[in-house]
Amino acid sequence: MSGLAVALVGSVVDFFAEPFRVEFIRTGALAALIVGVMCGVVGCVVVIRGMSLLADSYAHGVLPGVAVAVLFSSGQSDPGQFAVLAGGLAGGLVTAAGTAAIRRRAGLKEDTAAALMFVFMLALGVVLISRASNFAVDLTAFLFGDLLAVEPGELPLTAALAALLLGAFALLYRPIVLVSFDRRRAAALGLPVARVEFAIMVGLALCVVIGFRVVGALLVLGLLIAPAAAASMLTRRLPAMMALSAAIAAISVPLGLLFSWHLDVAAGASIVLVAVGICIAVVLGSSQRLL
């Protein structure tokens, strides 16, 4: 009986450990953990402020910048991570600046301004992509990520950018909280509300750019929204919400990679599906509070 138990335990251990014995899985997992924790923290601000559509517009705003990077890469199918990140960052910042300008000049609501920039940047991305015949080869990777293709040399840059973004959020924590919860009170206290809101949008754009290389420009939205939404139903304190959201995102990484390995499906999408599944489980378990 003890021998059967040992064999059963060994099988369970092998089931969970098998994927992580492979180097490229470990590298991808570490990159996804970095991105997941970053998205988990930033996503709390997205959920609190109702910026989900804005985040989606940034995810599409990355595409024109990446297409420009490809167009100026001398016909190479792989323009390099720095060119792709720089192009994606430029696209994200243009989206942020355009959304802020439309809100300020036209007096439109944030969701309307974001929708306009979303449509514009998506259309521009498609036009530019149609000019780059070699871009179609890597379009799926840019949209949905290529987690298992992440090189060990990319980890320091990803970690540095994520740390820089989270450090900026920590420094601006009080203004971000005040503007997010009570815009009028923040203005009464003398805070530059418009600048803080623009800083939030730029931070969100940076988060999308850092994350799209790992899980893709479209799927990064899942890591921004699902863990934070789940955490918001479990706690009302923002610091606890950020910590819990980051933990949910971090847990989603190894679980998603397990599903991806054993079922032979896309890694990035599996991670996002696990994160959304956790959110759904929290919704079902919190049904009493939602009534």
N, C-alpha and C positions, 0 to 999 in steps of 0.2 A: 504493500500500500504506500509506504514511504517512497519507494522507487518510482511509483506512478506519479506521486505528488511532485517529486523532484523533476521528473520529465515534463510534467505540465508547467511547472514554474519556468523551466528552461525554454519551453516553447513560447511562453508569454514574453519572456525576456528577449528572445530572438526576434519575435514579432515587432517589438518596440525598438530594438537596437539595430536591426538589420539595415535600415536606410542610412543611419548615421555612421556606419562603418565606411561609407564611401566619401571620399574627400570632397567632391563637388557638391554633395548633399550638405555636408557640414558647412561649407563655404556659403552656399545659398541660404541655409538656415540662419547663419550669423547675420548675413545681410538683411534677411527678412525680419529678424529680431530687432535690429537697429531701426529699420523703417517702421516696424509695427509699434514700437514704444514711442517713437516720434509722432506717428499719426494718432496714437491713442491719446497723447497729451494735447496736441493741437486740435484734434477732433472734438474735444470737450467745448472749446470756444466755438467751433462750427455749430455744434448742436444747440448750445445755449443761445447763440445769436440768430439761429435759423438761417445759416449760410450754406445749406446743403446745395442749393442750386448754384450758388456762387462757386463752391468747390468743384462742382461738375463743369462749370464753364472754364475753370482753370485747367481741369484735366484735358479738355479739348483745346484750350489755348496753347498747350504745350506743342501740339502737332505742327502748326505752321513754323515754329522756331526750329523744330527738329528737321522739317523738310528743307528749310533754308540751309541748315548745317550740312545736309546731304548734297544739296545743289552746289555748295561751295567746297565739296570734298574731292574735287578732281575726278569724279566718276567712280570713286571707291564705294563698295557696298557697305563698308563699315567706316564711318567718318571718325571713330574714336570717341571714348567716353567724355573727354573734355569738350569736344565740339558739340556732341549731343546735349550734354548738360548745359553748356552755354547757350545753345539755340533754344532749348526748352525753357531755360530761365528767362531769356529774352521774351519768348512767347507768353510766359506766365506774367511777367511784369507789364507787358503791353496790355494784357487782359485786365490786370488790376488797375492800371492807370486809366484805361478806357472806361471801365465800370465806374470808377470814381468821378471821372470827368462827365460822363452821361448823367450821373446822379446830381452832380453840382450844377451843371448848365441847364439841364432839362427839368430838374425837380422831380424826376421819376423815383419810384421806390427801388430799393436795392435789388429785389428779385427781377423787376422789369429790366433794369440796367444790365444785370447779369445775363438775362436771357438774350438781350440784343447782342452783347459781346460774345455769348456762346454761339449764336448762329453765325455771326460774322467770322469768328476765328475758325469755326468748323468748316465753313465754306472756303475760307482762304487756305486752310490746310489741304482740303481736297484739290483745289486748283493747283497749289504748289506741288503736291504729290503727283498730280497728273503730268507735271513737267519733268519729274525725276523718274525715268524708267527703271532705274536700279533700286528705287525705294520700296517697290512692292515686295521684294524679297524679305525685308526686315519689318514690314508694316505690322504684321501680327505680333512680333516681339515688342515693338514700341507701344502698341495698344494694350496688349495683355501681359507683357512682361516675359522675360526669359530667365527665371530665377536660377535654373540649373546651369546657366551659362555665365554666371557671375564669376569673375576671376578674383583670386585672393588679393591681387594688387588693387582692386577696386574698393576693398573694404576700408582702408584708411581714409580715403576721400569721402566715402559715404558716412563713416562715423564722425569725421571732422565737421562735415556740413550739418549733420543732425545735431551734434553737440553745440555748434554755433547757433542754430535756430532755437534749440531748447534754452540755451543760455540767454538769448535775447528775450524769449518769452518770460524767463525768470526775472530779468531786470525790469521788464515792463508789466509785471504781474498785476500790481495795484491799479495802474491806469486801465489795463485791459479789463479787469474785473469791474471797475466802476463804470466804464463806458458800456460794457456788455449788459450789466444789470439795470443801470439807471443813467441814461444818456444826459438827461436834463441836470441831474445832480452833479454829474461829472463836469458839465459846463459851468455850473454855478461855483464849483470848487476851483475853477480856473484852469482846468485841464484842456489842452488843445484837442478837442474831440475829433475833429476832422483828421488831424495828423495821426492820432491813435488808431482810428478806424482804417486809415490807409496803411499804417504799419501792420495791422492785423491782416489786411488783404495781401500785403507783400509777403508776410510770414506764411500765409496759407499757400500762396503761389510757390514759395520756396519748398514747402513741404511736399506739394504735388510733384515738383521737378525732381526732388531727391528720391521720392518713392517710385516714380514711374519706371525707372531703370530696373527696379526689382520686380514689382508686381504689375507694371503697366500703367499707362496714363488713365485708363478707364477703371481698372480694378482698385487703384489707390483710393478711390472714393469709398469703397467698401470698408477699408481699414480706418478711414477717417470718421465714418458715420456709425458703423455697427458697434464697435467696442464702447464708444462714447455714449451712444443711445442706451446700451445695456447698463452702463455704469450710472447714467442719470436716473434710472428707475430703481437703483439700489441705494443711492445716497444723494443728498441735496447739498453737501459740503463740497465746494469745488476742488480743494486739494485732494480730498479722498476720492472724488470722482475721477480726477486725472490719474491718480495712482491705480485705481481699479481698472480704468479704461486701458492703461498701459499694460496691466497684468493680463487682461482678457486678450489683447492683441498679441502679447508674447506667448500665451498658451495656445493661441490659434495657429502659430507657426509650426511647432512640432506635430500637432495633431493633423494639420493640413498636409504636411509632408508625408506623414504616415499613410493617409488616404491616397495621396498622389502616387506613392511608391507601390503600394499593394494593389491598387486598382488601375495603375498605369494611365493616369489622367493628368491634366495640366497642374503644375505645382502652385503657381500664383493664384489661380482660380480656386483651387482646393482650400488654400489658406483663408481666402475671403469667404468662401462658403461656410467654413467652420465658424468664423467670426459672426457671420449673419445668423447661423444656427444657434449660437450661444445667445445672441440678442433675442431671437424668437423664443428660446427656452425661458429667458428671463421675463419676457412679455407674458407667456402662458403662466409662469409661476407667480407673477405679480398681478393677476387678473383682479384680485380683491381690491387692490389699491387703485386700479384703473376705473372702477365702477363709480 
